[in-house]
């Protein structure tokens, strides 16, 4: 593995896709087995509090699988793992004893995105992984060249999706029947609708704390974009999928037309003296946004520019997703205008 491919990685994309899919299948199956063997109360028990977030019992059990996998992979080629729960800046180099500069690539992982929904058996969670060339502390989301996300379904589901992308090669997906073992390939297709009317769209407001500001911003946005229907029936539907990967998935497969997570901005507006705003999106939560973009979804930062954030587990990320260019042209000018005016208060 001495040569670098066109993405700056030490092996072809297929090599990484194979490894990531293997890792994510192991994590999915491990989490399902743990979940099926325990009560929701046991899975929801608070395990630890790290880096401003809460890790539950179901989270901690997946870490062992991840670290064991990286030990084996690191013996083959040195790598830098970026994940929540690793002391310091969230980076750990494999094999043990290797220096950060010796890592041939960076692997960013979220073993379970959507813990809160899954541990109460309400909604699927996702395993997320992205691979990028190692640029040290400067390694950022745009550097991710290969991404895979795997669904961890609820106990009521027998179907689970796997989506992946290599930069410049489009998005791909499979639907797995976990009972029969059958697999069906499909192409993710975002919505082509030119309007938000009669579709799902929304701004993230998962948790208390600035939710009132987000709701006012959202009301002002939809009033200007969609207007007030003459008959009083709502034209835009809201769906709060408490997982960034789930939100991106809904955009990618055509369920949602617009979604934005502006928690860092909203919390800063409401609590200006706070230095850190907990329970925001972090790079490991959105490390598979490449899949959505390769499918045709437009993902930007809150300034309308391409999303960019260092792969630092402590960095708060705000992002906006549009299903297609027409939705972007309709929504973005209004949203950015409201944000520039500081219209959090209405």
ZAKEFI-893967 format. One record per residue (C-alpha): residue number from 1; residue in one letter; z, x, y. Coordinates in Angstrom, 2 decimals, always signed. Layout:
N
pt k:NUM	r:a	zz:Z	xx:X	yy:Y
...
This chain:
346
pt k:1	r:x	zz:+0.00	xx:+0.00	yy:+0.00
pt k:2	r:x	zz:-0.94	xx:+2.71	yy:+2.44
pt k:3	r:x	zz:-3.77	xx:+0.84	yy:+4.17
pt k:4	r:x	zz:-3.23	xx:-1.93	yy:+6.72
pt k:5	r:x	zz:-5.31	xx:-5.08	yy:+6.61
pt k:6	r:x	zz:-6.86	xx:-6.74	yy:+9.67
pt k:7	r:x	zz:-3.52	xx:-8.45	yy:+10.44
pt k:8	r:x	zz:-1.63	xx:-5.15	yy:+10.51
pt k:9	r:x	zz:+0.02	xx:-5.85	yy:+7.14
pt k:10	r:x	zz:+0.24	xx:-3.39	yy:+4.23
pt k:11	r:x	zz:-1.52	xx:-5.72	yy:+1.78
pt k:12	r:x	zz:-4.04	xx:-8.60	yy:+1.84
pt k:13	r:x	zz:-2.78	xx:-12.06	yy:+2.84
pt k:14	r:x	zz:-3.05	xx:-13.27	yy:-0.77
pt k:15	r:x	zz:-0.35	xx:-10.80	yy:-1.77
pt k:16	r:x	zz:+2.09	xx:-12.29	yy:+0.74
pt k:17	r:x	zz:+1.13	xx:-15.88	yy:-0.04
pt k:18	r:x	zz:+1.94	xx:-15.28	yy:-3.70
pt k:19	r:x	zz:+5.32	xx:-13.74	yy:-2.90
pt k:20	r:x	zz:+6.27	xx:-16.37	yy:-0.32
pt k:21	r:x	zz:+5.33	xx:-19.26	yy:-2.59
pt k:22	r:x	zz:+7.35	xx:-17.71	yy:-5.41
pt k:23	r:x	zz:+10.37	xx:-17.26	yy:-3.13
pt k:24	r:x	zz:+10.15	xx:-20.78	yy:-1.76
pt k:25	r:x	zz:+9.77	xx:-22.38	yy:-5.19
pt k:26	r:x	zz:+12.90	xx:-20.55	yy:-6.31
pt k:27	r:x	zz:+14.80	xx:-21.68	yy:-3.24
pt k:28	r:x	zz:+13.58	xx:-25.28	yy:-3.54
pt k:29	r:x	zz:+14.52	xx:-25.53	yy:-7.20
pt k:30	r:x	zz:+17.88	xx:-23.85	yy:-6.63
pt k:31	r:x	zz:+18.80	xx:-26.19	yy:-3.79
pt k:32	r:x	zz:+17.71	xx:-29.25	yy:-5.79
pt k:33	r:x	zz:+19.80	xx:-28.16	yy:-8.76
pt k:34	r:x	zz:+22.87	xx:-27.55	yy:-6.57
pt k:35	r:x	zz:+22.38	xx:-30.87	yy:-4.80
pt k:36	r:x	zz:+21.99	xx:-32.81	yy:-8.03
pt k:37	r:x	zz:+25.14	xx:-31.26	yy:-9.47
pt k:38	r:x	zz:+27.37	xx:-32.01	yy:-6.48
pt k:39	r:x	zz:+28.37	xx:-34.96	yy:-4.35
pt k:40	r:x	zz:+27.10	xx:-35.37	yy:-0.78
pt k:41	r:x	zz:+30.64	xx:-34.65	yy:+0.41
pt k:42	r:x	zz:+30.67	xx:-31.31	yy:-1.42
pt k:43	r:x	zz:+27.26	xx:-30.35	yy:-0.05
pt k:44	r:x	zz:+28.32	xx:-31.34	yy:+3.46
pt k:45	r:x	zz:+31.52	xx:-29.28	yy:+3.40
pt k:46	r:x	zz:+31.61	xx:-26.82	yy:+6.29
pt k:47	r:x	zz:+31.14	xx:-23.33	yy:+4.91
pt k:48	r:x	zz:+31.03	xx:-21.00	yy:+7.91
pt k:49	r:x	zz:+30.20	xx:-20.96	yy:+11.58
pt k:50	r:x	zz:+27.77	xx:-18.22	yy:+12.51
pt k:51	r:x	zz:+25.77	xx:-17.38	yy:+15.61
pt k:52	r:x	zz:+26.55	xx:-20.70	yy:+17.25
pt k:53	r:x	zz:+25.53	xx:-22.90	yy:+14.32
pt k:54	r:x	zz:+27.36	xx:-24.46	yy:+11.41
pt k:55	r:x	zz:+26.48	xx:-23.45	yy:+7.86
pt k:56	r:x	zz:+27.30	xx:-25.99	yy:+5.20
pt k:57	r:x	zz:+27.99	xx:-25.42	yy:+1.52
pt k:58	r:x	zz:+24.39	xx:-26.23	yy:+0.66
pt k:59	r:x	zz:+23.22	xx:-23.48	yy:+3.05
pt k:60	r:x	zz:+25.45	xx:-20.76	yy:+1.64
pt k:61	r:x	zz:+24.29	xx:-21.30	yy:-1.91
pt k:62	r:x	zz:+20.70	xx:-20.54	yy:-0.98
pt k:63	r:x	zz:+21.51	xx:-17.19	yy:+0.65
pt k:64	r:x	zz:+22.18	xx:-15.54	yy:-2.70
pt k:65	r:x	zz:+18.72	xx:-16.42	yy:-3.99
pt k:66	r:x	zz:+17.08	xx:-15.10	yy:-0.82
pt k:67	r:x	zz:+18.94	xx:-11.77	yy:-0.82
pt k:68	r:x	zz:+18.33	xx:-11.16	yy:-4.53
pt k:69	r:x	zz:+14.61	xx:-11.81	yy:-4.05
pt k:70	r:x	zz:+14.44	xx:-9.41	yy:-1.11
pt k:71	r:x	zz:+16.24	xx:-6.71	yy:-3.11
pt k:72	r:x	zz:+13.48	xx:-6.87	yy:-5.72
pt k:73	r:x	zz:+10.67	xx:-7.09	yy:-3.17
pt k:74	r:x	zz:+12.12	xx:-4.26	yy:-1.10
pt k:75	r:x	zz:+12.07	xx:-1.99	yy:-4.14
pt k:76	r:x	zz:+8.30	xx:-2.51	yy:-4.19
pt k:77	r:x	zz:+7.65	xx:-2.14	yy:-0.47
pt k:78	r:x	zz:+10.22	xx:-1.69	yy:+2.34
pt k:79	r:x	zz:+10.70	xx:-4.84	yy:+4.41
pt k:80	r:x	zz:+12.86	xx:-6.17	yy:+7.22
pt k:81	r:x	zz:+14.39	xx:-9.58	yy:+6.54
pt k:82	r:x	zz:+15.18	xx:-11.74	yy:+9.57
pt k:83	r:x	zz:+17.44	xx:-14.67	yy:+8.78
pt k:84	r:x	zz:+20.46	xx:-16.54	yy:+10.01
pt k:85	r:x	zz:+23.75	xx:-15.22	yy:+8.73
pt k:86	r:x	zz:+22.83	xx:-11.54	yy:+8.63
pt k:87	r:x	zz:+25.34	xx:-9.56	yy:+10.72
pt k:88	r:x	zz:+24.22	xx:-8.07	yy:+14.02
pt k:89	r:x	zz:+20.85	xx:-9.21	yy:+15.27
pt k:90	r:x	zz:+19.91	xx:-11.00	yy:+12.06
pt k:91	r:x	zz:+17.83	xx:-8.10	yy:+10.67
pt k:92	r:x	zz:+18.43	xx:-6.45	yy:+7.30
pt k:93	r:x	zz:+16.20	xx:-3.78	yy:+5.77
pt k:94	r:x	zz:+15.40	xx:-3.58	yy:+2.08
pt k:95	r:x	zz:+15.78	xx:-1.49	yy:+0.00
pt k:96	r:x	zz:+19.30	xx:-0.53	yy:+0.94
pt k:97	r:x	zz:+19.47	xx:+2.68	yy:+2.89
pt k:98	r:x	zz:+16.01	xx:+2.32	yy:+4.41
pt k:99	r:x	zz:+15.75	xx:+2.60	yy:+8.17
pt k:100	r:x	zz:+14.31	xx:-0.28	yy:+10.26
pt k:101	r:x	zz:+11.29	xx:+1.82	yy:+11.22
pt k:102	r:x	zz:+10.45	xx:+2.29	yy:+7.54
pt k:103	r:x	zz:+9.94	xx:-1.45	yy:+6.96
pt k:104	r:x	zz:+6.26	xx:-2.12	yy:+6.35
pt k:105	r:x	zz:+6.52	xx:-5.71	yy:+7.52
pt k:106	r:x	zz:+8.96	xx:-8.33	yy:+8.82
pt k:107	r:x	zz:+9.88	xx:-11.38	yy:+6.77
pt k:108	r:x	zz:+11.51	xx:-14.22	yy:+8.71
pt k:109	r:x	zz:+13.05	xx:-16.97	yy:+6.58
pt k:110	r:x	zz:+14.91	xx:-20.23	yy:+6.98
pt k:111	r:x	zz:+16.09	xx:-21.15	yy:+3.46
pt k:112	r:x	zz:+16.83	xx:-24.75	yy:+4.47
pt k:113	r:x	zz:+15.55	xx:-26.30	yy:+7.69
pt k:114	r:x	zz:+16.88	xx:-29.83	yy:+7.78
pt k:115	r:x	zz:+20.22	xx:-29.30	yy:+6.07
pt k:116	r:x	zz:+21.90	xx:-32.26	yy:+7.73
pt k:117	r:x	zz:+19.34	xx:-34.78	yy:+6.50
pt k:118	r:x	zz:+19.11	xx:-33.35	yy:+3.00
pt k:119	r:x	zz:+22.82	xx:-33.02	yy:+2.29
pt k:120	r:x	zz:+23.23	xx:-36.77	yy:+2.83
pt k:121	r:x	zz:+20.03	xx:-37.44	yy:+0.86
pt k:122	r:x	zz:+18.42	xx:-39.07	yy:+3.89
pt k:123	r:x	zz:+15.28	xx:-36.98	yy:+4.38
pt k:124	r:x	zz:+13.45	xx:-33.91	yy:+3.06
pt k:125	r:x	zz:+14.35	xx:-30.42	yy:+4.21
pt k:126	r:x	zz:+12.01	xx:-27.42	yy:+4.22
pt k:127	r:x	zz:+11.97	xx:-23.78	yy:+3.15
pt k:128	r:x	zz:+10.23	xx:-21.69	yy:+5.83
pt k:129	r:x	zz:+8.81	xx:-18.16	yy:+5.76
pt k:130	r:x	zz:+6.60	xx:-16.08	yy:+8.00
pt k:131	r:x	zz:+5.31	xx:-12.51	yy:+7.66
pt k:132	r:x	zz:+4.46	xx:-10.24	yy:+10.59
pt k:133	r:x	zz:+3.76	xx:-6.53	yy:+11.12
pt k:134	r:x	zz:+6.90	xx:-4.62	yy:+12.00
pt k:135	r:x	zz:+6.95	xx:-3.99	yy:+15.75
pt k:136	r:x	zz:+10.71	xx:-3.56	yy:+15.80
pt k:137	r:x	zz:+12.70	xx:-5.64	yy:+18.28
pt k:138	r:x	zz:+9.43	xx:-6.60	yy:+20.01
pt k:139	r:x	zz:+8.12	xx:-8.46	yy:+16.94
pt k:140	r:x	zz:+7.43	xx:-12.03	yy:+18.07
pt k:141	r:x	zz:+6.16	xx:-15.40	yy:+16.89
pt k:142	r:x	zz:+2.51	xx:-14.63	yy:+17.79
pt k:143	r:x	zz:+2.67	xx:-11.64	yy:+15.41
pt k:144	r:x	zz:+3.20	xx:-13.89	yy:+12.38
pt k:145	r:x	zz:+0.03	xx:-13.67	yy:+10.30
pt k:146	r:x	zz:+1.04	xx:-15.53	yy:+7.12
pt k:147	r:x	zz:+3.28	xx:-18.61	yy:+6.91
pt k:148	r:x	zz:+4.39	xx:-20.96	yy:+4.14
pt k:149	r:x	zz:+6.61	xx:-24.03	yy:+4.18
pt k:150	r:x	zz:+7.83	xx:-25.87	yy:+1.09
pt k:151	r:x	zz:+9.40	xx:-29.32	yy:+1.01
pt k:152	r:x	zz:+12.82	xx:-29.87	yy:-0.55
pt k:153	r:x	zz:+12.69	xx:-33.60	yy:-1.33
pt k:154	r:x	zz:+15.49	xx:-36.13	yy:-1.52
pt k:155	r:x	zz:+16.63	xx:-37.40	yy:-4.91
pt k:156	r:x	zz:+14.46	xx:-40.48	yy:-4.41
pt k:157	r:x	zz:+11.27	xx:-38.43	yy:-4.18
pt k:158	r:x	zz:+9.17	xx:-36.98	yy:-6.96
pt k:159	r:x	zz:+6.45	xx:-35.65	yy:-4.62
pt k:160	r:x	zz:+6.89	xx:-32.51	yy:-2.52
pt k:161	r:x	zz:+4.40	xx:-30.74	yy:-0.28
pt k:162	r:x	zz:+3.65	xx:-27.05	yy:+0.20
pt k:163	r:x	zz:+1.67	xx:-25.95	yy:+3.27
pt k:164	r:x	zz:+0.43	xx:-22.49	yy:+4.18
pt k:165	r:x	zz:-1.81	xx:-20.62	yy:+6.58
pt k:166	r:x	zz:-3.22	xx:-17.19	yy:+7.26
pt k:167	r:x	zz:-4.07	xx:-16.54	yy:+10.89
pt k:168	r:x	zz:-7.73	xx:-17.36	yy:+11.48
pt k:169	r:x	zz:-8.26	xx:-18.98	yy:+8.07
pt k:170	r:x	zz:-7.15	xx:-22.59	yy:+8.63
pt k:171	r:x	zz:-4.30	xx:-24.58	yy:+7.12
pt k:172	r:x	zz:-4.00	xx:-25.55	yy:+3.47
pt k:173	r:x	zz:-1.67	xx:-27.81	yy:+1.51
pt k:174	r:x	zz:-0.75	xx:-29.07	yy:-1.94
pt k:175	r:x	zz:+1.24	xx:-32.07	yy:-3.08
pt k:176	r:x	zz:+3.37	xx:-31.37	yy:-6.14
pt k:177	r:x	zz:+4.54	xx:-34.02	yy:-8.60
pt k:178	r:x	zz:+7.91	xx:-32.61	yy:-9.63
pt k:179	r:x	zz:+8.09	xx:-34.92	yy:-12.66
pt k:180	r:x	zz:+4.65	xx:-34.47	yy:-14.22
pt k:181	r:x	zz:+3.90	xx:-31.00	yy:-12.83
pt k:182	r:x	zz:+0.58	xx:-32.22	yy:-11.42
pt k:183	r:x	zz:-0.65	xx:-30.57	yy:-8.20
pt k:184	r:x	zz:-3.16	xx:-32.02	yy:-5.77
pt k:185	r:x	zz:-4.71	xx:-30.01	yy:-2.97
pt k:186	r:x	zz:-5.38	xx:-31.60	yy:+0.41
pt k:187	r:x	zz:-6.40	xx:-30.52	yy:+3.89
pt k:188	r:x	zz:-3.84	xx:-31.23	yy:+6.64
pt k:189	r:x	zz:-5.44	xx:-33.25	yy:+9.43
pt k:190	r:x	zz:-3.68	xx:-33.95	yy:+12.74
pt k:191	r:x	zz:-4.29	xx:-37.26	yy:+14.49
pt k:192	r:x	zz:-7.55	xx:-37.64	yy:+16.42
pt k:193	r:x	zz:-6.21	xx:-40.55	yy:+18.47
pt k:194	r:x	zz:-6.96	xx:-40.16	yy:+22.21
pt k:195	r:x	zz:-3.80	xx:-41.97	yy:+23.34
pt k:196	r:x	zz:-0.12	xx:-42.28	yy:+22.52
pt k:197	r:x	zz:-0.38	xx:-46.07	yy:+22.40
pt k:198	r:x	zz:+0.72	xx:-47.53	yy:+19.06
pt k:199	r:x	zz:+1.65	xx:-44.09	yy:+17.73
pt k:200	r:x	zz:+4.68	xx:-41.90	yy:+17.19
pt k:201	r:x	zz:+5.69	xx:-39.50	yy:+19.96
pt k:202	r:x	zz:+8.95	xx:-38.22	yy:+21.36
pt k:203	r:x	zz:+11.17	xx:-35.52	yy:+22.77
pt k:204	r:x	zz:+13.95	xx:-34.05	yy:+20.63
pt k:205	r:x	zz:+17.41	xx:-35.51	yy:+21.19
pt k:206	r:x	zz:+19.16	xx:-34.88	yy:+17.90
pt k:207	r:x	zz:+22.69	xx:-34.22	yy:+19.12
pt k:208	r:x	zz:+25.09	xx:-35.23	yy:+21.90
pt k:209	r:x	zz:+24.92	xx:-32.94	yy:+24.91
pt k:210	r:x	zz:+22.11	xx:-33.50	yy:+27.46
pt k:211	r:x	zz:+20.69	xx:-36.31	yy:+25.36
pt k:212	r:x	zz:+20.96	xx:-38.56	yy:+28.39
pt k:213	r:x	zz:+18.81	xx:-36.19	yy:+30.45
pt k:214	r:x	zz:+16.17	xx:-35.97	yy:+27.73
pt k:215	r:x	zz:+16.02	xx:-39.75	yy:+27.41
pt k:216	r:x	zz:+15.45	xx:-40.14	yy:+31.15
pt k:217	r:x	zz:+12.71	xx:-37.52	yy:+31.10
pt k:218	r:x	zz:+11.10	xx:-39.23	yy:+28.14
pt k:219	r:x	zz:+11.19	xx:-42.63	yy:+29.85
pt k:220	r:x	zz:+9.60	xx:-41.19	yy:+32.99
pt k:221	r:x	zz:+6.93	xx:-39.42	yy:+30.92
pt k:222	r:x	zz:+5.88	xx:-42.47	yy:+28.93
pt k:223	r:x	zz:+5.98	xx:-44.70	yy:+31.99
pt k:224	r:x	zz:+3.39	xx:-42.50	yy:+33.65
pt k:225	r:x	zz:+1.31	xx:-41.77	yy:+30.54
pt k:226	r:x	zz:+1.29	xx:-45.17	yy:+28.82
pt k:227	r:x	zz:+2.62	xx:-47.57	yy:+31.42
pt k:228	r:x	zz:+4.65	xx:-50.72	yy:+30.92
pt k:229	r:x	zz:+2.96	xx:-53.21	yy:+28.57
pt k:230	r:x	zz:+2.40	xx:-56.63	yy:+30.08
pt k:231	r:x	zz:+3.77	xx:-58.42	yy:+27.02
pt k:232	r:x	zz:+6.88	xx:-56.23	yy:+26.82
pt k:233	r:x	zz:+6.10	xx:-54.85	yy:+23.37
pt k:234	r:x	zz:+6.70	xx:-51.09	yy:+23.09
pt k:235	r:x	zz:+3.60	xx:-48.94	yy:+22.74
pt k:236	r:x	zz:+5.20	xx:-45.64	yy:+21.67
pt k:237	r:x	zz:+7.44	xx:-45.20	yy:+18.63
pt k:238	r:x	zz:+10.15	xx:-42.56	yy:+18.27
pt k:239	r:x	zz:+11.10	xx:-40.72	yy:+15.07
pt k:240	r:x	zz:+13.84	xx:-38.10	yy:+15.25
pt k:241	r:x	zz:+13.21	xx:-35.88	yy:+12.21
pt k:242	r:x	zz:+16.19	xx:-33.53	yy:+12.40
pt k:243	r:x	zz:+14.26	xx:-30.40	yy:+11.41
pt k:244	r:x	zz:+11.75	xx:-28.43	yy:+13.43
pt k:245	r:x	zz:+9.64	xx:-27.91	yy:+10.31
pt k:246	r:x	zz:+9.67	xx:-31.65	yy:+9.73
pt k:247	r:x	zz:+8.51	xx:-32.31	yy:+13.29
pt k:248	r:x	zz:+5.69	xx:-29.78	yy:+12.95
pt k:249	r:x	zz:+4.75	xx:-31.28	yy:+9.58
pt k:250	r:x	zz:+4.49	xx:-34.76	yy:+11.09
pt k:251	r:x	zz:+2.10	xx:-33.40	yy:+13.72
pt k:252	r:x	zz:+0.13	xx:-31.41	yy:+11.16
pt k:253	r:x	zz:-0.56	xx:-34.26	yy:+8.75
pt k:254	r:x	zz:-1.35	xx:-36.85	yy:+11.43
pt k:255	r:x	zz:+1.86	xx:-38.89	yy:+11.52
pt k:256	r:x	zz:+2.90	xx:-37.93	yy:+15.08
pt k:257	r:x	zz:+0.75	xx:-37.45	yy:+18.17
pt k:258	r:x	zz:+3.14	xx:-35.62	yy:+20.48
pt k:259	r:x	zz:+6.48	xx:-33.92	yy:+20.02
pt k:260	r:x	zz:+8.51	xx:-31.66	yy:+22.25
pt k:261	r:x	zz:+11.79	xx:-29.83	yy:+21.77
pt k:262	r:x	zz:+13.17	xx:-28.98	yy:+25.20
pt k:263	r:x	zz:+16.82	xx:-28.56	yy:+24.29
pt k:264	r:x	zz:+17.25	xx:-25.13	yy:+25.94
pt k:265	r:x	zz:+15.97	xx:-26.53	yy:+29.24
pt k:266	r:x	zz:+17.96	xx:-29.75	yy:+29.05
pt k:267	r:x	zz:+21.21	xx:-28.01	yy:+28.14
pt k:268	r:x	zz:+20.71	xx:-25.45	yy:+30.90
pt k:269	r:x	zz:+20.19	xx:-28.31	yy:+33.37
pt k:270	r:x	zz:+23.35	xx:-30.11	yy:+32.30
pt k:271	r:x	zz:+25.57	xx:-27.09	yy:+31.68
pt k:272	r:x	zz:+24.29	xx:-24.39	yy:+34.09
pt k:273	r:x	zz:+27.40	xx:-22.27	yy:+33.67
pt k:274	r:x	zz:+27.03	xx:-21.98	yy:+29.89
pt k:275	r:x	zz:+25.55	xx:-18.68	yy:+28.77
pt k:276	r:x	zz:+24.63	xx:-19.84	yy:+25.26
pt k:277	r:x	zz:+23.43	xx:-23.29	yy:+24.26
pt k:278	r:x	zz:+24.22	xx:-24.07	yy:+20.64
pt k:279	r:x	zz:+22.09	xx:-26.12	yy:+18.26
pt k:280	r:x	zz:+18.73	xx:-25.28	yy:+19.79
pt k:281	r:x	zz:+15.58	xx:-24.36	yy:+17.94
pt k:282	r:x	zz:+15.45	xx:-20.67	yy:+17.00
pt k:283	r:x	zz:+12.54	xx:-18.48	yy:+15.84
pt k:284	r:x	zz:+13.39	xx:-18.98	yy:+12.16
pt k:285	r:x	zz:+13.14	xx:-22.77	yy:+12.69
pt k:286	r:x	zz:+9.60	xx:-22.52	yy:+14.07
pt k:287	r:x	zz:+8.34	xx:-19.50	yy:+12.12
pt k:288	r:x	zz:+5.71	xx:-21.69	yy:+10.42
pt k:289	r:x	zz:+4.19	xx:-23.11	yy:+13.60
pt k:290	r:x	zz:+1.12	xx:-21.05	yy:+12.65
pt k:291	r:x	zz:+0.36	xx:-23.70	yy:+10.00
pt k:292	r:x	zz:+0.29	xx:-26.47	yy:+12.58
pt k:293	r:x	zz:-1.93	xx:-24.43	yy:+14.91
pt k:294	r:x	zz:-4.32	xx:-23.49	yy:+12.12
pt k:295	r:x	zz:-4.60	xx:-27.21	yy:+11.30
pt k:296	r:x	zz:-5.58	xx:-27.97	yy:+14.90
pt k:297	r:x	zz:-2.26	xx:-28.87	yy:+16.53
pt k:298	r:x	zz:-1.75	xx:-27.33	yy:+19.97
pt k:299	r:x	zz:+1.65	xx:-25.66	yy:+20.29
pt k:300	r:x	zz:+2.83	xx:-24.32	yy:+23.64
pt k:301	r:x	zz:+5.94	xx:-23.19	yy:+25.37
pt k:302	r:x	zz:+7.50	xx:-25.36	yy:+28.10
pt k:303	r:x	zz:+5.22	xx:-23.71	yy:+30.67
pt k:304	r:x	zz:+2.00	xx:-24.70	yy:+28.90
pt k:305	r:x	zz:+1.31	xx:-21.19	yy:+27.68
pt k:306	r:x	zz:+1.10	xx:-20.20	yy:+23.99
pt k:307	r:x	zz:+4.49	xx:-20.21	yy:+22.32
pt k:308	r:x	zz:+6.07	xx:-16.76	yy:+22.42
pt k:309	r:x	zz:+9.55	xx:-15.67	yy:+21.39
pt k:310	r:x	zz:+10.94	xx:-12.53	yy:+19.81
pt k:311	r:x	zz:+12.06	xx:-12.83	yy:+16.19
pt k:312	r:x	zz:+15.70	xx:-12.73	yy:+17.20
pt k:313	r:x	zz:+17.93	xx:-15.31	yy:+15.51
pt k:314	r:x	zz:+19.91	xx:-15.81	yy:+18.74
pt k:315	r:x	zz:+16.94	xx:-16.68	yy:+20.94
pt k:316	r:x	zz:+16.62	xx:-20.32	yy:+22.01
pt k:317	r:x	zz:+13.10	xx:-21.71	yy:+21.74
pt k:318	r:x	zz:+11.60	xx:-24.68	yy:+23.59
pt k:319	r:x	zz:+8.21	xx:-25.87	yy:+22.38
pt k:320	r:x	zz:+5.69	xx:-28.67	yy:+22.90
pt k:321	r:x	zz:+3.19	xx:-29.94	yy:+20.33
pt k:322	r:x	zz:+0.05	xx:-32.00	yy:+20.90
pt k:323	r:x	zz:-1.97	xx:-33.43	yy:+18.01
pt k:324	r:x	zz:-5.31	xx:-32.74	yy:+19.69
pt k:325	r:x	zz:-6.86	xx:-31.65	yy:+23.01
pt k:326	r:x	zz:-7.18	xx:-35.22	yy:+24.33
pt k:327	r:x	zz:-3.49	xx:-35.90	yy:+23.82
pt k:328	r:x	zz:-2.73	xx:-32.61	yy:+25.54
pt k:329	r:x	zz:-4.95	xx:-33.48	yy:+28.51
pt k:330	r:x	zz:-3.21	xx:-36.84	yy:+28.77
pt k:331	r:x	zz:+0.41	xx:-35.70	yy:+28.44
pt k:332	r:x	zz:+0.70	xx:-32.08	yy:+29.54
pt k:333	r:x	zz:-0.01	xx:-32.46	yy:+33.29
pt k:334	r:x	zz:+2.57	xx:-35.22	yy:+33.59
pt k:335	r:x	zz:+5.20	xx:-33.47	yy:+31.48
pt k:336	r:x	zz:+4.86	xx:-30.13	yy:+33.27
pt k:337	r:x	zz:+4.96	xx:-31.91	yy:+36.63
pt k:338	r:x	zz:+8.20	xx:-33.67	yy:+35.67
pt k:339	r:x	zz:+9.71	xx:-30.41	yy:+34.46
pt k:340	r:x	zz:+8.68	xx:-28.55	yy:+37.60
pt k:341	r:x	zz:+10.25	xx:-31.30	yy:+39.72
pt k:342	r:x	zz:+13.45	xx:-31.06	yy:+37.69
pt k:343	r:x	zz:+13.21	xx:-34.74	yy:+36.79
pt k:344	r:x	zz:+16.04	xx:-34.65	yy:+34.24
pt k:345	r:x	zz:+17.97	xx:-37.15	yy:+36.28
pt k:346	r:x	zz:+15.27	xx:-39.83	yy:+36.27
